[in-house]
Amino acid sequence: MTFTHHEQTSQPEHPFAEFIRILGKGKKGSRPLTQDEAYRAMTLIMADEVLPVQLGAFLMLMRVKEETPEELAGFVLAARQACSLDDNGVHVDLDWSSYAGKRRHLPWFLLSALLLAENGITVFMHGAKGPSATRLYTEDMLGHLGISCAQSITEAKQQLAQQRFSYLSLEHFCPKLHDIIELRPLLGLRSPVHTLVKLLNPLNAPCSIQGIFHPGYRPVHQQAAALLQQPHAAVLKGEGGETERNPDMDCLVQSVHEGELSDETWPAVFTHRHVKSEQLDPKRLSQVWQGVVEDEFAQASVIGTAAVALKLLGKVNTQQQAQALATNFWVNRLKNKKP
């Protein structure tokens, strides 16, 4: 981008400078962006009309103060528009974001999603790999379950039609956001993009489920989903930040149903805490599915996570019914078929 320079006047202000100033004008002068300002700021970012120094300043100012629901909603609307995500022509029941990666336990939530798919629920999962060598990311784990990741929206739609499940990496449907996530090793911190991608819902599913790590983000996601008029959404503090219920702990799920916000606690399944495995062997995912290995923590995690999703989907009315239906799905799963 070039700016005209006149000898008598200073360089004109860049259009993006307004947004940096709003966020950074000191303790008394700064304020959050409105939803419209957030939308306009992200529109400029997505159009590559922002200089690298401006993007870095903006991301870190947002990171320090943390996003409001209005800012998140504005960011998401701009990103959806820039990535042409509104008209997708495919029916998905459940949008499932997977951006954190697992460190302490295997990604048992993958079996939950596949269990739902086996029982007629179409699940679209999207995510991105992070820089951590110690975390297990979904796109690397699915191969251990005999599932190949989609490489495009078109291929994702084909997989959804064939097997009711597909995983697509962010880089294949919104490369600009993926590029910003990739800045983490340079900035040393997560940015607002790590939060907004969870709310993208690329294929416009009526139900969206999200896991977060920091509990303070749970109501922000919930309220942003309401502002985005997401019909049904649930957010929980997931194991490792993924959408996975830890059966050793009570789990608060904050939801939106047709504009109404609600909170409910799902009780811990066990009275004792399980010791995490010394090593995480991805082969164990298929071994647990096939019944070759018995693992009470894994089984409770798979069933418990599927139960939260079933209640969100409106397949049941109570937690007890959700647990019973998810348990029934698990007991009757096709063990010999690759999940």
KAVEN-V225493 format. One line per field, one symbol per residue. ss: DSSP state (2 for helix, 1 for strand, 0 for the rest). A space follows every 50 residues. Layout:
ss: ???
This chain:
ss: 00000000000000002222222202222000002222222222220000 02222222222222200022222222222222000000000001111100 01000000222222222200001111100000000102222222200001 00222222222220111112220022222220022220000222222220 00000011111100022222222222200001111110222000000000 11111110011111110000000000000000222222220000022222 222222222222000000222222222222200000000
